[in-house]
Amino acid sequence: MNIYDFPPIEALITAAYWLVTNLSDLLQPLVGAPSAAVAIVLMTVAVRTLLIPVGRSQVKAGITRRRLAPKIAELRRRHAKKPERLQREITELYAKEKASPLAGCLPVLAQMPILMAVYGLFVHQTINDHPNELLGHTLLGVPLDVGLVGQLNAGAVTWVSGGVFIAIVVVVAVVAQASRRMLMPPQTPEETDPQPGVPDLSGLTRALSFMPFMTAVIAAFVPLAAGLYLMTTTAWTLAERVVLNRLLGVARLDAT
């Protein structure tokens, strides 16, 4: 079954199509040909605004995890030779604090249907049994329904199209690096030192820290429209997290 035939995803694509086309029509007299591209950016901002409570919950969960780190380190020392009890004690600790070690996954999961919808808008010739008007829109003459890798394979890359795609990939990568440096706190020795009887997850943690850079790779493969979404949402995430960290007192937590 085509995922885009799944009723909730199909309804989301229809709603996104209605929003982008109407925004594009409103913006056409103001910005001209790039109206659909600007509409996608505005739609992304609107979506991320709605997801601010999710981001706030993620930051609060991160604060809780860092506050619990010394207690978890103590549990590791106390139950180093009893991994089953250690896992049980850690689970009970998170339950007592009404927190979850997986809370950071929520914003990513919440955005996935939106990214799928934006991608679907520019790969389907018809939307809700009507011709897809968005396929004719461009940004600086580059069609919104083509991607960098697709253009490379077709030998259709120009200086303009290559510059547009490279700019998006570079912005996403730079923001990802800034996010990694600014928002990922250094681990304490208690968190990084392997404990007897406890699996060493330090390698996995380091690998996960590079996951934001995967967005830059994805931006090279998806249509330009989806790349604009990825660039906007990545930049928004960094700005939102910096503001929320300041408002929720992460700096004060680091100073203690």
C-alpha positions, -999 to +999 in steps of 0.1 A: +000+000+000+012+035-009+018+054+023+002+085+006-030+065+001-033+061+039-063+083+048-047+105+075-016+112+053-038+118+023-059+143+043-028+160+056-015+164+020-048+178+009-048+203+038-012+213+031-019+217-006-049+240+002-027+261+026+003+264+003-017+272-028-038+299-011-007+314+006+010+314-028-019+332-045-019+358-017+019+363-020+021+363-058+015+401-062+041+408-036+070+384-044+062+371-079+075+337-090+090+326-057+055+329-040+051+291-035+086+288-020+078+317+004+045+300+012+063+268+022+086+287+045+056+305+061+038+272+064+068+257+082+069+286+106+032+281+113+037+244+120+067+250+142+048+276+161+021+250+169+048+226+180+063+250+205+047+232+234+063+200+222+097+217+221+091+231+256+084+196+269+116+183+253+137+210+270+121+203+303+127+166+299+163+174+291+166+194+323+151+166+343+176+141+327+205+163+336+192+168+371+188+131+376+223+123+361+240+122+396+213+099+410+216+076+380+254+076+384+250+066+420+226+038+410+251+025+385+278+024+412+255+007+437+240-019+413+269-023+389+268-061+392+230-063+390+220-049+356+184-061+359+179-043+392+198-012+379+174-010+349+144-014+373+157+013+396+164+038+368+129+031+354+113+037+388+134+069+392+121+083+358+085+073+367+088+091+401+099+122+383+072+118+356+099+120+329+111+098+301+145+092+286+128+090+252+111+124+254+136+140+230+122+118+202+088+135+203+095+166+182+111+145+155+081+121+154+057+151+155+073+166+124+075+134+103+039+135+090+044+172+080+077+165+061+059+136+044+031+159+033+055+186+020+074+159+001+042+144-013+030+178-025+059+178-050+060+142-062+024+137-071+010+150-104-025+151-089-038+161-055-073+150-045-079+141-082-070+176-094-039+186-113-011+197-089-006+234-096+024+236-074+046+216-098+049+246-121+064+269-094+101+277-091+127+294-069+152+315-089+141+295-119+147+261-102+116+239-101+104+231-066+098+195-076+134+185-084+163+176-060+200+180-062+208+143-067+180+140-093+195+169-113+230+155-110+217+121-124+199+139-152+229+161-160+206+191-156+225+211-129+232+247-137+252+273-117+220+287-103+203+254-094+236+241-080+240+272-059+205+270-045+208+234-035+243+239-020+232+269-001+204+249+015+226+220+024+253+243+038+228+262+059+214+229+073+249+216+081+261+248+097+229+250+119+233+214+128+269+220+139+258+250+159+231+230+175+255+202+184+280+226+200+255+249+218+228+226+229+244+192+237+260+195+272+293+176+278+288+143+295+302+139+330+327+112+338+300+093+356+280+092+324+309+082+301+329+057+323+319+021+316+303+004+346+307-033+353+277-052+342+262-022+324+264-020+285+287+007+273+265+031+253+291+059+249+297+049+212+260+050+205+257+084+222+285+098+201+269+085+170+235+100+179+251+134+184+259+134+146+223+126+137+214+163+129+239+162+101+217+135+084+192+163+077+218+179+054+222+146+035+184+142+032+182+178+019+203+168-011+179+140-021+144+155-016+127+180-039+137+216-034+104+223-017+111+198+010+147+211+013+132+245+020+111+230+048+141+212+062+163+243+062+135+264+078+126+239+105+163+232+114+170+270+118+138+273+138+147+244+161+181+260+170+165+294+177+136+279+197+159+258+218+182+287+226+152+308+238+136+279+257+169+270+274+172+306+286+136+309+297+136+275+315+169+281+333+193+256+316+222+281+321+215+282+358+214+244+359+248+242+342+262+267+367+252+246+397 
